[in-house]
Amino acid sequence: MATAKTNPKVDAFIEREGKWKEEFKRLRAISLNCQLTEELKWGCPCYTSQGKNIVLIHGFKEYCAVLFHKGALLSDPDKVLIQQTENVQSARQIRFTTVQDVEKLESIVQAYIYEAIEAERSGLTVEFKAPTEFAMAEEFQAKLDEVAGLKDAFEALTPGRQRAYLLHFSDPKTSKTRAARVEKYIPKILEGKGLYD
């Protein structure tokens, strides 16, 4: 089977990479051998099938990873998938610290990619928690009750945007920091914009 076509934007990305260049090259080869389309999304190599995101390759200080966008749907018989944080609902990673790690897990990564492609083709979806299931910072609740139109504007946001705000507002340990975050983002919520818009 022929390898899928490379993308010049990903070529440039890998050439600029310092720490994880060899690992990225191997992960790229595995992804392309699975006949995925190569793109650059969110500043990282992303591999798609029929326009749907399957995997993303990204690097961190301590490790690099292949991220399965709907990894929560994968069976993970080899127990290699990692949930980045407790708030990540769909994505799962396989992490690497050396090119030898990548080579050792190559057949597993490839099998998981094929499973992810099949999950996408069959229309499987991840069941996300509703925004109401996330903790709401008291400081934000007070502003929802106090500021005219804020509650309606917040409820008009997509569930993903609501979740992002709820997590961002409830994360700080001190009330002062939570209140400052809420104040900072009230105008964006009133404009119908998400945290990262």
N, C-alpha and C positions, 0 to 999 in steps of 0.2 A: 504494500500500500504506500502511495506517495505521501510525502510530508506536506502539510498545508503551507500556504504562502506566508512569508514573513512580512512584517510591517516596518517600514523605515523609521517610524516614530519609536518603535520598540528597540530597533537597532541602536538608535541614538541614546535611548534610556540605558541600555545595557553598557554601552561604551562609556557613559558618564559614571556608572556605578563603580564604587571602590571596593567596599568590603565583601559584597556578595556576588560579584560578577560571575564567577565560575558556577556557583549554585544556580543563579538565574539562568545561565545558558543551558544547564541540564534540565531545569524545570520547564524552560521554554521548549526544548526539544521534545520532552515527554508530551506536553500539551499539543504541540503541532502534529506529533505522530498520531494523536487521537482525532485528527481532522477538524480541529477547532479553528475558528477565525480569530486572528490576532489583532487586537486593538490596544490603544493606550487610553485608559479611563482612570479618573481620580489620580492621575500622575503615575500609574502603575500598569504593567502589562496585564491585560485582561483577555480572557479567551471565551468566545461565545459560540453558540450553536443555534442556527436559525434566528439570530438576533437576540437570543437570551443569554445572560451572563452565566457562565458555568464556573470558572475559576479565575482567581486573581493571584499574581505573584507579587509579594511585597517583602520589604526588609525592615528590620528593627535593629536596635543596638545589640541585643544578645542573640538574635536568631533571624532567619528569613523563613518565609512560609508560603505554602500554596493554600489559598483560602477558597473554600467551596461556598458559593453564595447561598445555597440551600443545603448546607452540610447537615443540618438537623434531620433531614429526610434520609440520609445515608445509613445503611445498616451497620457500618463500622465493625466488621468481624475481627479486624486486627487491632482494635482499640487504640488507634493512632490519632483520632480527631480530638481537637481541643477547642473548647468554648472559651473565647478570649476573656470575657467577663460575664458575670451573672446576668447582665442586662442584654447581652447579645442573644437574640432569639433564633436567628436562622443560620448565620454563617458559622463555619467550623474551619479550623486550620490543621494542617500537618506542618510541624516545625522542623527546621534543619539548622545545624550549626557548622556543617562541613559538606563539601561536595560528596564525600564518601557516604554521608547520611542519605543524601539524595539518591545516589546509586544503589544503596542497600534497599531503599523503599520504592524504587522505580516501578516495579510490577504492581505494588499496592496502590501507588498514586495513579497509575494508568487504569487499574480496575475501578478505583473510586471515581475517576473522571468519567468512565463509561457508564457507571451507575448514575452519576449526576446528570449526564446527557439523557439517559433513559427517563429519569424522574421528571426532567423538564419536558421532554416530548410527551410523556403521558399526562401532563397537566397537574402533577402533584403540587400542592402548596403547603407552606408552613402555616400553622395556626398561631397567629400572634395574639399575645395578651391584649386585651382592650386597654385603652388609656386609663380607664377607671380602676384598673387593677394595680396601677402604679401608685406609690406613695405621693401625696401632694404636700408640698411644703406649706406650713401654716402661713408663712409670709405671703405666698402666692394666693392661697385661699382668701386671705384678708383683702388682697387687692382685687380679686374677682368679685367680692361682695361690695367693694368700695368704689371702684372705677367704672363709670358708666360705659357700657358697651364692651367691656373687656371679656366678660363671660361669653357673650355671643360670639365675639371675634375668635376667642380660643376654641370654642366648640365648632366653629366653621372650618378650622384647620384640619388637614388630613390627620388620621390617627398617628402616622409616623412623626409628623411635626409636633403633635401634642405630646407624644412619648418623649421626644428629644427635649422639649421644654421641661417636662416634669422631672426627668432625670437630672437635667442641668440645674434646676432650682433646688432639688432636694439633696444634691451631692455635698455641698459644703457643711462643715461641722458646726459653724457658728451661725446664729440667727442674723447677725450683722451682715455676713457675707451672702447669705441666702437672700436677704432683703435687698441688698445692692444688686444682685443678679436680676431679681424680679424687676426692680425699677429700670434697669438698663434695657430690658427687653420688652417692656410694656408697649413702647411705640411700634416695634416690629410686629407684635401680635395684633395690635389695632390696625396695622396696614395689611394684615392677612399673610404675613411672611413667616417662614420658619426660622429656626435658630441659625441655620447655615445659609439662608437665602441672601 
